[in-house]
Amino acid sequence: MISKNIEKALQQQIALEAYSSAYYLSMASWMDVEGFEGTAAFLYKQSDEERMHMLKILHFINDNDGHAVVPQMDAPPVTFENYHNCFQRILEQEQSVTASIHSLVNMSLTEKDHAANNFLQWYVFEQIEEEKQVKTILNKLKIIGNDGPGLYLLDNELGKLAGPVIGVSAADGA
Ligand code: FEO
């Protein structure tokens, strides 16, 4: 059975993951209208991954005799300064998620909640991967600067990384 303290903290993590999902979805939409379809596809996929992160926590709470609640959250920004700034924002968001996961791990140790501790290890490693990925993109952006053809190539590369994304066209599923 999940402790009330852990349940409350995991509930906050659900809100954080849900916000990440909405944040990246909003960025994806902005990229789409700015002409960066590859990056948009990459971010639509990232948004889906964040929703999956949220759902995993929701099921963990419910499977351990808790009751996960769908959170109320702030609306994400609608427009962004520029391409580079989006990735800086993603890094900051991911760093705050990492800090939150680490504090949850600390709490699971204090509460001697081995199930929660084991569950959270997946997130610890996932955050290493996510931060590494965005840092790699930021490093490429340092090289590219404001070079248009360079950004075009990066956009293509991120589109390939995303692979096929369901629902990127209004015609999908029709
Ligand atoms: Fe689920 Fe990217 O943090």
Boltz pocket constraint, residues with backbone or C-beta under 6 A from the ligand:
constraints:
  - pocket:
      binder: B
      contacts: [[A, 17], [A, 20], [A, 49], [A, 50], [A, 53], [A, 94], [A, 97], [A, 130]]
      max_distance: 6.0
